[in-house]
Amino acid sequence: MATYTPMMQQYLTIKADYEDAFLFFRLGDFYEMFFEDAIRASQELEITLTSRDGGSSDRIPMCGVPHHSAPNYIEQLIAKGYKVAICEQTEDPKQAKGVVRREVVQLITPGTVMDGKGVSEKENNFLVSLTELEDGFGFAVTDLTTGENSVTMASRFDEALNEMYSLGAKEAVIESTLPEQYIKLMKDRCNVAVSVETNDSPAQIPGDLFARIHDLNLQRSFARLYHYIIRTQKRSLDHLQAVRRYELKNFLKMDLYSKRNLELTETIRSSGRKGSLLWLLDETKTAMGGRLLKQWIDRPLIDRQKIEERHEMVQVLLERFFEREDIREGLKEVYDLERLAGRVAFGNVNARDMIQLKKSLQQVPMLAALVQSLDHSYSNKLAERIDPCDELKNLLEQALVEQPPVSVKEGNMMKEGFSAQLDQYRDASKNGKTWIAELEASERERTGIRSLKVGFNRVFGYYIEITRANLQHLPEGLYERKQTLTNAERFITPDLKEKEALILEAEENMAELEYQLFNELREQVRTFIPRLQTLAKCMSELDVLQCFATVSDKRRYIKPSFSDDRLEVTGGRHPVVEKVLQSQEYVPNDCRMGDASGRSMLLITGPNMSGKSTYMRQVALTAILAQIGCFVPAEKAVLPIFDQIFTRIGAADDLISGQSTFMVEMLEARNAIVHATKNSLILFDEIGRGTSTYDGMALAQAMIEYIHDNIGAKTLFSTHYHELTVLDQPLKLLANVHVRAVERNGKVVFLHKISEGAADRSYGIHVAELAELPPDLIKRAQQILEKLENQPKTQVETREPEKQSAVQEEEAQLSFFTSDKPAKKQKKEETADRVLRDALLNLNILEMTPLEAMNKLFELQKNAR
C-alpha cells in the first residue's frame, strides 16, 4: 500500500473490511470502483472500464456510475446476488486537511434491500439466520421492509432448509463454523446469498424485542441476525417488531420437493407465478394481503378450530355480496402500511409516502364499520382490533399538501397555517415577487422602454436588462451597471438589491424550514409505528379472507367438512387446471379413502396423458386449500386434517448436486417413507421408472407394502406396472382405480375419468402417435408390442404362496441330481422326462417374481440337457 496515493490507500483500507461486496467509493459526483471490483462491475453492469494512475507503476482498473443514477446500478447487482457497500464522504472537502474522510454508511445485501425493483410488493424480502445448537438448529427470520421478526427451532438441518425454501429467503446469516456441505445445500437448493456474523450475544438487544422470547438459544439465534443488521445498515431500526416464536409442528409440513412438485407459489417449468396455486387465489387488493396470502399457502394450519373459524368468516363474506364488494373497493385505497412504517423508521420516507399513509387511514373507519356490520364472532373480534389512528390521520391532513414533490429538500410540502414562521417566509417571498413584477411595469413606464425586463439568475441575482438599441433612451446615472452582454446591458438599483436579499433569504429559509418541519413530522409519525403495524395485520387478514370468498364465489367452490380419518371428495376438480382450461369443461372426479371405504391406498393405472398426475395433485391441492381456510373445488368434500404431504411427481436430474433422475426419485421417496405418519398424505407417481423394469417393479411393490404395513398414510400411487394390480388381494387397504380410455378406429380417446378397478393396457404407442412420431416407427412399435404380448406374462411375488405337497416338492428336487447307480437307458430317460414334466407342471408361476421364473427356467433347461 505504500506505493499508492493517499486516496488509494484509503480505498484499500476500507475495501479490506468489505471483501465480499462491491465498494461504491464516492469521488465528487461519481461512485468509483477500482481493481477487481471495477473489472467485475464493468462486466455485470455493462459499463466502460477505464484506468487511472494510483501512484504505482501500473495503472489501476477503474469504472464508475453517477451518484444520481447509482440506485439503478445497485439494484442490478443485488438482483444478481451481490452485496454493495456505499462509501460516502463524511466531512466537508473545504474543511478537510489531506484526504477527505470517507466511511461506509450502508451495506446493501439481497436480504436488506428496502425499496426499488428488487422488492416485490406482494412478496416478503426475508433475511434468515441459522445457528447450530446441541439439540438442533435455531432459525430466525426478519423482513426489514415490514419489521416482522420470528424464531423457531428445527430438529434437523433438512427442516431448516425446507423452511428457508418455503420463505423464499434472499439471504442467510450463519456462524463461521457451519459445515461447508450445509452452506452448499443452502446455496444450491434455496439460491440464497450467504453472510457470516460471529456475534450472537443477546445482551445488547433491546428488551422489548424479546418480550415474548425467554429461551436463550432462540435469543442467540435472533441476536445473530440483529447484530448483522445493525452492522450493515447503520441506522434506526425502530420499526422492528417484537420477536414472535412459532412451531413448525403447528403447521402442515411439506418439504421443498413437495412444494415444488405441487407448484404452490411458482411453476416448475418457468419458475413464474402464473399457473401456480398462488396465481389462482390472488384476488387480494393490497400488497400486505398478497404477502399474507403467500404465507398462508406456505403454512397451512392443522388446528381444526382455527381452520373452521376461517371457513365461517369466508362463508359470511360469500353470502354478504354487497358488503364484500364495498370492502374490496375500500381496500383498493389502502397502501402498504407495513412498508410505509418501515420507511418511516429507516428514514427514507418522503412526503408522497406520507400522503399515501393519510389516504389509507381515511379508509379505515369505513372498513371497520363494514366488518362490524357482518355481525359474526370472527368479524366482531377483527373489528375490535382495527385501530383507525385518528390522531395520526388528523396530523397528516393538517401538515401536508395533497401533491407534494418527490424531494423533501425542495419545499412546497407543508400546508399554509401549519407553521407561522413558514407562512411569514412565504408571504415575504410572494410579496417580494409581486414587487418585482410591479417594478418591471413601473420602470417601463418611467423610461419609455417597452422591452425593459427584470430577470434573475443564480450568479447575479435579480437585474434590469435593456437592449443596446434602447440604451440611448436611458437617462444617465439612473441605474448601476452590473453586466455587459453582446446585445444588452444589465443594471441594478439599491431597492432591487434589498428586495433580492429579502426574497432569496425567504426562499432559502423556506426550504430549510420545511425540511426541518418534515423531519419533525416524521419523528411524530414514528411514534405510531406499532399501531400502524397492528392495523396492517388487520387489513391484510381481512384482505385474504375476502380474497378466499371472492375466489370461492367466482369458481363455485364449496365449504369442506372434516373427519378424523375419512377422505371423501365428490366431483373434485384441479383448481389451477380448471382455470387454465377456461371455456373447456374440466372433467370432475371422486376420491374416497378412509373409514367409510375401508381403504387407505389407491393404486392408479391408466395411459400416459390421461390425467393420473393431475388427479393426484388435485387431491393434495384440495387438502391444502381446505387447511389454509379457503373453500375447495368440489361438489362435496369431507377431509381429514393432514399433518404432512409428500410428493414424488415428475422427473428431473439434479445436475448441481450430480444426482440422476432415479437418485432424486429415491431421495424424495425416502423422505416420505422415513417421516410420514398415519395422518400424512403421500403421492407417488411412477416410482421405479428410472431403472430397469425388474428393479423398478420390485422397488415399487416393496414401497407399497411398506407404506401399507408400517405407515398407514393415505397414499395415491400411480404406475404403469400393471403387474402390481394383483396386490389388492393380499393388501386389504389397497384398491385399484384407473383412468378410463377407449379406442375408436385405432385411435385412443382419453376420458380423464377415474373408475374402480385396474386398467387393461397403457396405450403408450397411441400417445407416441399423438406426438406425431414417424408412421414407420409407430408401425414397427406395434409389431414389437404384439410379439411381446404373446410371450408369457411376468407376475409379481405375493407374500403368501401356496405350499406344494411334500410329494411334489420331492419330485421337483429329483431333477437336480443324476443317479450314480447303473440302470437301463430307456427307463432312465422315462424317469427323467416324468420328473421334469411334473416339476414344470407344479410350478406356481403366478406367485413367482420375474427373476425367480428365469432362474427356475434355467435350472430346468440345464437338467433337461
Secondary structure as the mmCIF struct_conf table of DSSP 4:
data_model
#
loop_
_struct_conf.conf_type_id
_struct_conf.id
_struct_conf.beg_label_comp_id
_struct_conf.beg_label_asym_id
_struct_conf.beg_label_seq_id
_struct_conf.end_label_comp_id
_struct_conf.end_label_asym_id
_struct_conf.end_label_seq_id
TURN_TY1_P TURN_TY1_P1 ALA A 2 THR A 3
BEND BEND1 TYR A 4 TYR A 4
HELX_RH_AL_P HELX_RH_AL_P1 PRO A 6 LYS A 15
TURN_TY1_P TURN_TY1_P2 ALA A 16 ASP A 17
TURN_TY1_P TURN_TY1_P3 GLU A 19 ASP A 20
BEND BEND2 ALA A 21 ALA A 21
STRN STRN1 PHE A 22 LEU A 27
TURN_TY1_P TURN_TY1_P4 GLY A 28 ASP A 29
STRN STRN2 PHE A 30 PHE A 34
HELX_RH_AL_P HELX_RH_AL_P2 PHE A 35 LEU A 45
TURN_TY1_P TURN_TY1_P5 GLU A 46 GLU A 46
STRN STRN3 THR A 50 ARG A 52
BEND BEND3 GLY A 55 ASP A 58
HELX_LH_PP_P HELX_LH_PP_P1 ARG A 59 ARG A 59
STRN STRN4 ILE A 60 PRO A 66
HELX_RH_3T_P HELX_RH_3T_P1 HIS A 67 SER A 69
HELX_RH_AL_P HELX_RH_AL_P3 ALA A 70 ALA A 79
TURN_TY1_P TURN_TY1_P6 LYS A 80 GLY A 81
STRN STRN5 VAL A 84 GLN A 89
BEND BEND4 GLU A 91 GLU A 91
TURN_TY1_P TURN_TY1_P7 PRO A 93 GLN A 95
BEND BEND5 LYS A 97 VAL A 99
HELX_LH_PP_P HELX_LH_PP_P2 VAL A 100 ARG A 101
STRN STRN6 ARG A 102 ILE A 108
TURN_TY1_P TURN_TY1_P8 PRO A 110 THR A 112
BEND BEND6 ASP A 115 GLY A 116
TURN_TY1_P TURN_TY1_P9 LYS A 117 GLY A 118
BEND BEND7 VAL A 119 VAL A 119
TURN_TY1_P TURN_TY1_P10 GLU A 121 LYS A 122
BEND BEND8 GLU A 123 GLU A 123
STRN STRN7 PHE A 126 LEU A 133
TURN_TY1_P TURN_TY1_P11 GLU A 134 ASP A 135
STRN STRN8 GLY A 136 ASP A 143
TURN_TY1_P TURN_TY1_P12 LEU A 144 GLY A 147
STRN STRN9 GLU A 148 ALA A 154
BEND BEND9 SER A 155 ARG A 156
HELX_RH_AL_P HELX_RH_AL_P4 PHE A 157 LEU A 167
TURN_TY1_P TURN_TY1_P13 GLY A 168 GLY A 168
BEND BEND10 LYS A 170 LYS A 170
STRN STRN10 GLU A 171 ILE A 174
TURN_TY1_P TURN_TY1_P14 SER A 176 THR A 177
BEND BEND11 LEU A 178 LEU A 178
HELX_RH_AL_P HELX_RH_AL_P5 GLU A 180 CYS A 190
STRN STRN11 ALA A 193 VAL A 196
HELX_RH_3T_P HELX_RH_3T_P2 PRO A 202 GLN A 204
BEND BEND12 ILE A 205 ILE A 205
HELX_RH_3T_P HELX_RH_3T_P3 GLY A 207 PHE A 210
TURN_TY1_P TURN_TY1_P15 ALA A 211 ARG A 212
HELX_RH_AL_P HELX_RH_AL_P6 LEU A 216 GLN A 233
BEND BEND13 ARG A 235 ARG A 235
TURN_TY1_P TURN_TY1_P16 ASP A 238 HIS A 239
HELX_LH_PP_P HELX_LH_PP_P3 LEU A 240 VAL A 243
STRN STRN12 ARG A 244 ARG A 245
HELX_RH_3T_P HELX_RH_3T_P4 LEU A 248 ASN A 250
STRN STRN13 PHE A 251 PHE A 251
STRN STRN14 LYS A 253 MET A 254
HELX_RH_AL_P HELX_RH_AL_P7 LEU A 256 LEU A 262
TURN_TY1_P TURN_TY1_P17 GLU A 263 GLU A 263
BEND BEND14 LEU A 264 GLU A 266
TURN_TY1_P TURN_TY1_P18 ILE A 268 SER A 270
BEND BEND15 GLY A 272 ARG A 273
TURN_TY1_P TURN_TY1_P19 LYS A 274 GLY A 275
BEND BEND16 SER A 276 SER A 276
HELX_RH_AL_P HELX_RH_AL_P8 LEU A 277 LEU A 281
BEND BEND17 LYS A 285 THR A 286
HELX_RH_AL_P HELX_RH_AL_P9 ALA A 287 ASP A 298
BEND BEND18 ARG A 299 ARG A 299
STRN STRN15 LEU A 301 LEU A 301
HELX_RH_AL_P HELX_RH_AL_P10 ARG A 304 GLU A 319
HELX_RH_AL_P HELX_RH_AL_P11 PHE A 321 LYS A 332
TURN_TY1_P TURN_TY1_P20 GLU A 333 GLU A 333
HELX_RH_AL_P HELX_RH_AL_P12 LEU A 337 PHE A 346
TURN_TY1_P TURN_TY1_P21 GLY A 347 GLY A 347
HELX_RH_AL_P HELX_RH_AL_P13 ALA A 351 SER A 373
TURN_TY1_P TURN_TY1_P22 LEU A 374 LEU A 374
HELX_RH_AL_P HELX_RH_AL_P14 SER A 377 ARG A 385
HELX_RH_AL_P HELX_RH_AL_P15 ASP A 390 ALA A 399
STRN STRN16 LEU A 400 LEU A 400
BEND BEND19 GLU A 402 GLN A 403
BEND BEND20 VAL A 406 VAL A 406
BEND BEND21 VAL A 408 GLU A 410
STRN STRN17 MET A 414 MET A 414
HELX_LH_PP_P HELX_LH_PP_P4 LYS A 415 LYS A 415
TURN_TY1_P TURN_TY1_P23 GLU A 416 GLY A 417
BEND BEND22 PHE A 418 PHE A 418
HELX_RH_AL_P HELX_RH_AL_P16 ALA A 420 THR A 447
TURN_TY1_P TURN_TY1_P24 ARG A 450 SER A 451
STRN STRN18 LYS A 453 ASN A 457
TURN_TY1_P TURN_TY1_P25 ARG A 458 PHE A 460
STRN STRN19 GLY A 461 THR A 467
HELX_RH_3T_P HELX_RH_3T_P5 ARG A 468 HIS A 473
BEND BEND23 LEU A 474 LEU A 474
HELX_LH_PP_P HELX_LH_PP_P5 PRO A 475 PRO A 475
TURN_TY1_P TURN_TY1_P26 GLU A 476 GLY A 477
BEND BEND24 LEU A 478 TYR A 479
STRN STRN20 GLU A 480 THR A 484
BEND BEND25 THR A 486 ASN A 487
STRN STRN21 ALA A 488 ILE A 492
HELX_RH_AL_P HELX_RH_AL_P17 PRO A 494 ARG A 526
TURN_TY1_P TURN_TY1_P27 THR A 527 PHE A 528
HELX_RH_AL_P HELX_RH_AL_P18 ILE A 529 LYS A 554
TURN_TY1_P TURN_TY1_P28 ARG A 555 ARG A 556
STRN STRN22 ILE A 558 ILE A 558
STRN STRN23 SER A 561 PHE A 562
BEND BEND26 ASP A 564 ASP A 565
STRN STRN24 LEU A 567 GLY A 572
HELX_RH_AL_P HELX_RH_AL_P19 PRO A 575 LEU A 581
TURN_TY1_P TURN_TY1_P29 GLN A 582 SER A 583
BEND BEND27 GLN A 584 GLN A 584
HELX_LH_PP_P HELX_LH_PP_P6 GLU A 585 TYR A 586
STRN STRN25 ASN A 589 MET A 593
STRN STRN26 GLY A 594 GLY A 594
TURN_TY1_P TURN_TY1_P30 ASP A 595 GLY A 598
STRN STRN27 ARG A 599 ARG A 599
BEND BEND28 SER A 600 SER A 600
STRN STRN28 MET A 601 THR A 605
TURN_TY1_P TURN_TY1_P31 ASN A 608 MET A 609
BEND BEND29 SER A 610 GLY A 611
HELX_RH_AL_P HELX_RH_AL_P20 LYS A 612 ILE A 628
TURN_TY1_P TURN_TY1_P32 GLY A 629 GLY A 629
STRN STRN29 VAL A 632 VAL A 632
BEND BEND30 PRO A 633 GLU A 635
STRN STRN30 LYS A 636 LEU A 639
BEND BEND31 ASP A 643 ASP A 643
STRN STRN31 GLN A 644 ARG A 648
BEND BEND32 GLY A 650 GLY A 650
STRN STRN32 ASP A 654 ASP A 654
TURN_TY1_P TURN_TY1_P33 LEU A 655 GLY A 658
STRN STRN33 GLN A 659 GLN A 659
HELX_RH_AL_P HELX_RH_AL_P21 THR A 661 HIS A 675
TURN_TY1_P TURN_TY1_P34 LYS A 678 ASN A 679
STRN STRN34 LEU A 681 ASP A 685
BEND BEND33 GLU A 686 GLU A 686
TURN_TY1_P TURN_TY1_P35 ILE A 687 GLY A 690
BEND BEND34 THR A 691 THR A 691
HELX_RH_AL_P HELX_RH_AL_P22 THR A 693 TYR A 706
HELX_RH_PI_P HELX_RH_PI_P1 ILE A 707 ILE A 711
STRN STRN35 LYS A 714 SER A 718
BEND BEND35 HIS A 720 HIS A 720
HELX_RH_3T_P HELX_RH_3T_P6 HIS A 722 ASP A 728
TURN_TY1_P TURN_TY1_P36 GLN A 729 PRO A 730
TURN_TY1_P TURN_TY1_P37 LYS A 732 LEU A 733
STRN STRN36 LEU A 734 ARG A 744
TURN_TY1_P TURN_TY1_P38 ASN A 745 GLY A 746
STRN STRN37 LYS A 747 GLU A 756
BEND BEND36 GLY A 757 GLY A 757
BEND BEND37 ASP A 760 ASP A 760
HELX_RH_AL_P HELX_RH_AL_P23 GLY A 764 LEU A 770
TURN_TY1_P TURN_TY1_P39 ALA A 771 GLU A 772
HELX_RH_AL_P HELX_RH_AL_P24 PRO A 775 ASN A 790
BEND BEND38 GLN A 791 GLN A 791
HELX_LH_PP_P HELX_LH_PP_P7 PRO A 792 THR A 794
HELX_LH_PP_P HELX_LH_PP_P8 VAL A 796 THR A 798
BEND BEND39 ARG A 799 GLU A 800
HELX_LH_PP_P HELX_LH_PP_P9 PRO A 801 SER A 805
HELX_RH_AL_P HELX_RH_AL_P25 ALA A 806 LEU A 814
TURN_TY1_P TURN_TY1_P40 SER A 815 PHE A 816
BEND BEND40 LYS A 821 LYS A 821
HELX_RH_AL_P HELX_RH_AL_P26 LYS A 825 LEU A 841
TURN_TY1_P TURN_TY1_P41 ASN A 842 ASN A 842
HELX_RH_3T_P HELX_RH_3T_P7 ILE A 845 GLU A 847
BEND BEND41 MET A 848 MET A 848
HELX_RH_AL_P HELX_RH_AL_P27 PRO A 850 ALA A 864
#
